Amino acid sequence: MLDDVKTAPIPEAEKALFAFVDKLNDAPGDVCREDVERLKAAGWSDEAVYDAVSVCALFNFYNRWIDGTGVQGLSPAMYERSAKRMATGGYLPAPPPGSPPKPGGEPER
């Protein structure tokens, strides 16, 4: 998917979303109503488009803040650990050690 989203084995709606986000990153001044209409035609709601724009904007902000302040990234081992945690639990932190499990077997978030 990282090499060529157009040929990636993902739904067409996701391909449209990634194309929109690519344009928003590469040429934000060129994003227009037609770009949003293409997303809506692909099945994305106004709220989903708003969320995509917000996430894109926040990551751009964070990347520029990190670059400008000299904050260092994680080591490759920590990125791998973080990726595994996020793959199973999302962005929320893990519960404190010793916390009782949430009913139904899932940890509380």
N, C-alpha and C positions, 0 to 999 in steps of 0.2 A: 504494500500500500504506500509506503514511503517513497518508493521509486517512481510509481506512476498511478495516481489515484484513479485515472480514467479506466485503467484495465484491472484494477483491484477487485477481488471477489467480495464486494460489499453492495448493499442496495443502492439503486440509482439515486434515491433521496439523499443518502449520505454523500454520494459523489457530488451532488449539487451543493450540499452544505460545505464540503471541503473546498470546492471551487470558489464559492462565495468568500470563505474565510481567507483563502489564498489571495484573492483580489483585495480584500479589506486590508491585509497585511502589506501587499506589494504596491498597491495604488489606491490608498484610501480616498483620495480626492475624485477618483473615477467611479466609485460605487454610486449607483443610481437606482431609481425606483424599479427599473426593469430587472435589476439583479435581485431585488427583494421579491418581485412578482414571480421570478423563476423559482425561487425557493418555495413560495406559497403554492405554486402549481405542482411542485414536487411533493407537496403534502405537509410542509412545515407551517405551523401556526405563527401568528404575530408574536406571541410570547416566546416561542422557540427561536425565532429570528432575533428578537431582543436579547435573549440569553446568549446566543452565539456571538453577537456583537459585543456584549458586555464581557464575556470571557476572553474574547480576542483582545479587547482594549485593555483589560486588566493584565493579561500576560505581557502585552507590549509595555505597559507601565512598569511592571515588575522587572522585566528584562532591562529596561533603560535605567531604572533605579539601581539595580545590581551593578550594571556596568559603570554607572556614574559614581557610586559610592565605594567600589572596590570590594564589595562583599564577595567572598569566595564560594564557589559551588561545592557540592558534596563530593566525596571520593567516589570512584566507580563502584566500590563495594556498598557504600551507603545508598547510592542511586538504585542498585539492584535490590537491596533490602526494602527500600521505600516502594519500589515498583511492585514487589510481591505483596506488601501490606495493602497498597492501594487496589491491587487486582482482586483481593479478597474482601476488603472492607470499605473501599472508596476513600474519600478524602478525610473522613472523620478519624480522629486518633483512636488507638486501641484503648479499651477500658483499662483502668489501673490493675496491676497484678493482684490476684486474690479476690477480684470482684465476683460476686455470684453471677452465674450465667442468666441471661434473659430467658424468660419462659419460651419454650419452643426450640431451645438449643442454641440460639444465636446470641452473641454477646451484645450487650446494650451499647448504643452509640450515643 
